[in-house]
């Protein structure tokens, strides 16, 4: 999602000597990293205008405006509007909770990226106890399907794969007339954009995956066999204290249903280590969830208290314990991922080629490295006919970036597949 927004900002600022820091507020560490990035950017570009936007800036505009390195602060509701970047105001941040609409934030193109990203939803109506994002993004709001389809139809002229993104993607449509859901949107995109070859969904809340969306994820070949779930923990008491809406058993059951309905589907998840009050037994339940759900793509976050959230007031786990638990989760996840990657050796995969031209991702989002690189390929050696029709740059066409290539997987190395053109 941040990539889609950053591309739009890049388009709005074409020709200007401006540095933009698109900040994150997911943890206190993320906010500290934002301040470091601001200071580094000022050292590297002393003459440029420096503007801070994003969630951290939305939540604490005065704090960032007070930094001597910062020229302007622009809020999340304003950052994708051309007028905001032309305005003279040193701080331009409105009440995000008052925002009721969003738009398909349109970058002129994603010409430097193999896949394109379309934001179809923003904000969140839930209040997980560890999360400050609703205060940076506001309440949930959706882009009407017509605007989404129009945008994707344009992108499909030059991109084989599009990713639908959102802060709480599975809440899509609840605020629109007729209350359409995410599955309905996906169906309409596939029906009205037949040229689109691959559609991928970003993080999903498993409790919101209804029968329609489940069928698309497991039966529609143009929807990629890759589901990333916002699980966060594998212990029911911790889930309750996080104010999550699912149980451990529901997570495991969903993973089992997905794998039974679409063998080969890859399941990923976000997991937090060391949430307040987490005992060793509670942590063991989360650790076991990696195997129980067959998680092969994981984002592991060591918990850090976020000021103003309910979890920050709960009894905290010692920082060294949090760090150690995060390391154990990463180790278990790495072992599970290597086992999965090994199972793919000998198979033929359709790889979307990415920069610099010698690597890419399979439909189930395994990263692959190719020898020889795809620019040596002809259409007869695996590059699709899409290459003849796209409008990508000459450089991208020459290197094969953005093309789909048939690859024979020959091995794994450092958590990546190795392969040769089939």
Secondary structure as UniProt FT lines:
FT   HELIX           2..12
FT   TURN            13..15
FT   STRAND          18..23
FT   HELIX           28..44
FT   TURN            46..47
FT   STRAND          49..54
FT   HELIX           55..59
FT   HELIX           61..65
FT   TURN            68..69
FT   STRAND          72..74
FT   TURN            76..80
FT   HELIX           82..86
FT   STRAND          91..92
FT   HELIX           96..98
FT   TURN            111..112
FT   STRAND          115..119
FT   STRAND          121..122
FT   TURN            129..130
FT   HELIX           133..137
FT   STRAND          141..142
FT   HELIX           145..155
FT   TURN            156..158
FT   STRAND          161..165
FT   TURN            167..168
FT   HELIX           169..171
FT   TURN            172..175
FT   TURN            177..178
FT   HELIX           182..192
FT   TURN            194..195
FT   STRAND          198..201
FT   HELIX           206..208
FT   HELIX           211..219
FT   TURN            221..222
FT   STRAND          226..232
FT   HELIX           236..242
FT   HELIX           248..261
FT   TURN            263..264
FT   STRAND          266..273
FT   TURN            276..277
FT   HELIX           280..292
FT   TURN            293..294
FT   STRAND          295..302
FT   TURN            307..308
FT   HELIX           310..313
FT   HELIX           319..343
FT   TURN            344..346
FT   STRAND          348..354
FT   TURN            355..358
FT   STRAND          359..361
FT   TURN            363..364
FT   STRAND          367..370
FT   HELIX           374..376
FT   HELIX           379..381
FT   HELIX           386..389
FT   HELIX           394..399
FT   TURN            400..402
FT   STRAND          404..413
FT   TURN            414..415
FT   STRAND          416..421
//
